[in-house]
Amino acid sequence: MPRVSWRSAMEKAEGEVWRQRIEEDLATKPWIEVAEACAYGCQCRNLRLKPWQSPPIWLVGVAPEEAADDHRGGYRAALLLQQMLAVGVSYLHPDPVAALAAIENGRQ
């Protein structure tokens, strides 16, 4: 599976204003902090989450059975993250469902 660049995914999604913001942030913050912020935004958008719902990136280190099964969707997000990590998809991936689908299609 080709590597997905969080940076290029964010640039395509948000355009020039976000590209400039990312460049500014990279000049002053650790790259992982910038990458996680970008992944958060992309995951929320690509999973069509409501503002109160949790993206997978928020559940790193939380097992599905430990996550709250409530309106925030913690259980589902933790389960999705567990599936991602099990097949080698990074927690930073901007579109987890698409990544899992691509892997599944590659197996068929």
C-alpha beads as a LAMMPS data file, in Angstrom:
LAMMPS data file: protein, C-alpha beads

108 atoms
107 bonds

1 atom types
1 bond types

-500.0 500.0 xlo xhi
-500.0 500.0 ylo yhi
-500.0 500.0 zlo zhi

Masses

1 110.0

Atoms # bond

1 1 1 0.000 0.000 0.000
2 1 1 1.440 3.414 -0.902
3 1 1 2.345 5.700 1.943
4 1 1 -0.056 8.573 2.438
5 1 1 1.502 11.883 3.270
6 1 1 -0.485 13.637 5.977
7 1 1 0.918 16.885 4.695
8 1 1 -0.221 16.445 1.090
9 1 1 -3.620 15.171 2.238
10 1 1 -4.109 18.255 4.364
11 1 1 -2.902 20.585 1.621
12 1 1 -5.321 19.094 -0.886
13 1 1 -8.156 19.305 1.588
14 1 1 -7.613 22.816 2.848
15 1 1 -5.657 24.637 0.177
16 1 1 -3.120 27.390 0.328
17 1 1 -4.197 28.960 3.633
18 1 1 -3.730 25.685 5.464
19 1 1 -0.463 24.990 3.667
20 1 1 0.911 28.282 4.960
21 1 1 -0.378 27.552 8.462
22 1 1 1.266 24.137 8.408
23 1 1 4.570 25.654 7.292
24 1 1 4.393 28.229 10.091
25 1 1 3.563 25.559 12.659
26 1 1 6.391 23.312 11.451
27 1 1 8.811 26.179 12.000
28 1 1 7.858 26.484 15.671
29 1 1 6.394 23.151 16.811
30 1 1 7.506 19.533 16.779
31 1 1 6.482 17.836 13.527
32 1 1 4.494 15.150 15.365
33 1 1 2.314 17.792 16.994
34 1 1 1.589 19.341 13.587
35 1 1 0.989 15.913 12.029
36 1 1 -1.475 14.961 14.765
37 1 1 -3.362 18.225 14.370
38 1 1 -3.620 17.682 10.624
39 1 1 -4.694 14.057 11.058
40 1 1 -7.334 15.104 13.574
41 1 1 -8.878 17.559 11.118
42 1 1 -8.764 15.128 8.209
43 1 1 -10.187 12.231 10.215
44 1 1 -13.057 14.352 11.516
45 1 1 -13.892 15.495 8.002
46 1 1 -13.431 12.153 6.226
47 1 1 -15.373 10.211 8.860
48 1 1 -18.039 12.929 8.843
49 1 1 -17.928 13.200 12.615
50 1 1 -20.130 15.523 14.602
51 1 1 -18.253 18.103 16.708
52 1 1 -18.727 16.019 19.861
53 1 1 -17.587 12.726 18.338
54 1 1 -14.133 11.217 18.774
55 1 1 -11.794 10.501 15.851
56 1 1 -9.509 7.462 16.065
57 1 1 -6.462 9.640 16.743
58 1 1 -7.953 10.575 20.129
59 1 1 -8.086 6.942 21.238
60 1 1 -4.422 5.972 20.888
61 1 1 -3.653 3.617 23.748
62 1 1 -7.305 2.951 24.603
63 1 1 -8.772 -0.494 24.015
64 1 1 -12.318 -0.544 22.619
65 1 1 -13.636 -2.209 25.764
66 1 1 -12.145 0.646 27.822
67 1 1 -13.702 3.380 25.680
68 1 1 -17.065 4.853 26.516
69 1 1 -19.885 3.554 24.357
70 1 1 -21.854 6.779 24.289
71 1 1 -22.851 9.616 21.973
72 1 1 -19.187 10.610 21.538
73 1 1 -18.476 7.360 19.715
74 1 1 -15.387 6.442 21.709
75 1 1 -15.980 2.718 21.383
76 1 1 -16.373 2.882 17.608
77 1 1 -13.332 5.153 17.246
78 1 1 -11.189 2.849 19.403
79 1 1 -12.373 -0.178 17.429
80 1 1 -11.549 1.558 14.142
81 1 1 -8.109 2.489 15.472
82 1 1 -7.514 -1.104 16.582
83 1 1 -8.408 -2.326 13.075
84 1 1 -6.120 0.286 11.512
85 1 1 -3.127 -0.622 13.638
86 1 1 -3.685 -4.367 13.172
87 1 1 -3.122 -4.049 9.406
88 1 1 -0.360 -1.440 9.571
89 1 1 -2.353 1.738 8.948
90 1 1 -0.917 4.653 10.917
91 1 1 -3.004 6.386 13.550
92 1 1 -2.130 9.534 11.580
93 1 1 -3.873 8.345 8.412
94 1 1 -6.237 11.082 7.200
95 1 1 -8.912 8.674 5.906
96 1 1 -8.995 5.474 7.965
97 1 1 -11.997 3.894 6.265
98 1 1 -10.524 4.427 2.797
99 1 1 -7.195 2.956 3.940
100 1 1 -8.870 -0.150 5.353
101 1 1 -10.977 -0.528 2.202
102 1 1 -7.872 -0.280 0.010
103 1 1 -6.171 -3.006 2.020
104 1 1 -9.251 -5.210 1.874
105 1 1 -9.563 -4.704 -1.895
106 1 1 -5.905 -5.606 -2.292
107 1 1 -6.504 -8.930 -0.571
108 1 1 -9.318 -9.955 -2.900

Bonds

1 1 1 2
2 1 2 3
3 1 3 4
4 1 4 5
5 1 5 6
6 1 6 7
7 1 7 8
8 1 8 9
9 1 9 10
10 1 10 11
11 1 11 12
12 1 12 13
13 1 13 14
14 1 14 15
15 1 15 16
16 1 16 17
17 1 17 18
18 1 18 19
19 1 19 20
20 1 20 21
21 1 21 22
22 1 22 23
23 1 23 24
24 1 24 25
25 1 25 26
26 1 26 27
27 1 27 28
28 1 28 29
29 1 29 30
30 1 30 31
31 1 31 32
32 1 32 33
33 1 33 34
34 1 34 35
35 1 35 36
36 1 36 37
37 1 37 38
38 1 38 39
39 1 39 40
40 1 40 41
41 1 41 42
42 1 42 43
43 1 43 44
44 1 44 45
45 1 45 46
46 1 46 47
47 1 47 48
48 1 48 49
49 1 49 50
50 1 50 51
51 1 51 52
52 1 52 53
53 1 53 54
54 1 54 55
55 1 55 56
56 1 56 57
57 1 57 58
58 1 58 59
59 1 59 60
60 1 60 61
61 1 61 62
62 1 62 63
63 1 63 64
64 1 64 65
65 1 65 66
66 1 66 67
67 1 67 68
68 1 68 69
69 1 69 70
70 1 70 71
71 1 71 72
72 1 72 73
73 1 73 74
74 1 74 75
75 1 75 76
76 1 76 77
77 1 77 78
78 1 78 79
79 1 79 80
80 1 80 81
81 1 81 82
82 1 82 83
83 1 83 84
84 1 84 85
85 1 85 86
86 1 86 87
87 1 87 88
88 1 88 89
89 1 89 90
90 1 90 91
91 1 91 92
92 1 92 93
93 1 93 94
94 1 94 95
95 1 95 96
96 1 96 97
97 1 97 98
98 1 98 99
99 1 99 100
100 1 100 101
101 1 101 102
102 1 102 103
103 1 103 104
104 1 104 105
105 1 105 106
106 1 106 107
107 1 107 108
